[in-house]
Amino acid sequence: MRNSNARIGFFTIIAAFMLAIMPLPNWAVDFRPDWVTLVLIYWAMALPASIGVTIAWMVGLMVDVSHGAVLGQHALGLVIVIYVIHAQHQRLRVASLLQQGIVIFVLLFVQQLISLWVSGIMGQAPDNWLYFMPSLTGALLWPWVYIILRDLRRKFGFRARY
């Protein structure tokens, strides 16, 4: 990220990490959205010159370490998601929030399939269908994530650079 954009982007990613590791009741753990991916998707759409696959890879490695997963498991999924966002960011920016939510659902689902694939190879695959619930909750929360981060970006005067 650029110097001026780095602060707000860094703090929102840190906030997403805090939300990702925040303790929840047992019944709510399966419904926790992937906050880090949602925040990275927003910044990759809003400032594509600042957030790229390299940052996605580094953040993904930090997610792997924070979750105790196989190193590279979440990083691979994040790189693929951010690559698709980069390829389609101009189309996604003009889409409605409902259309964006559908695309976000598909991208989060693909990311979880990649993570499931790696977990299955390691012999640690989950055994229930609730594994995919974060994709749904992430897509449902996308409009609020988008609006909050857009307002933060506008408040601090950041403009997209192409």
C-alpha positions, 0 to 999 in steps of 0.5 A: 500500500502507498504511504498515505493509504497504509495507515488506514488499510493496516489498521482495518486489517488489524481490526479484521484480525482481532474480529477473526480471533475474538472468542465467540460462544460455541454455537456462533463459531461456525458462523464467523465470517472471514473478516480478513478476506472481506477487508482485503477484498474491499481494499483490493477493489477500492485501491487495486494499485495498493493491495496485490497478491503479494500482500494477500500472500503475506496476510494469508500466512499471518492467518495461517499462523494465527489459526494454527493451520498448515502454512500456506493454506489460507494464503493460497486461497487469499491469493486466488481471491485477490487475483480474481478481484484484481481481474474484475475490480472495475466491473465489481465497483459498478455492480450493486451491493447485492451483485457484489454480495453474490460474487463475494459469496462465490469467492469466499466459497472457493477460498473455503474449498481450497482450504478444505482441499488442503485440510483433506490432504493433511487428514484434518477435514471437517465432518459437518456442512457448517464448515461453509457457513462463513461464506454465507455470513460473509456475503450477508455482511458484505454490504455493511463491510463495504459501506463502513470501509468506504466511509473510512476511505472517504473520510481520510480522503483516499482516492483510487490510483490506477 
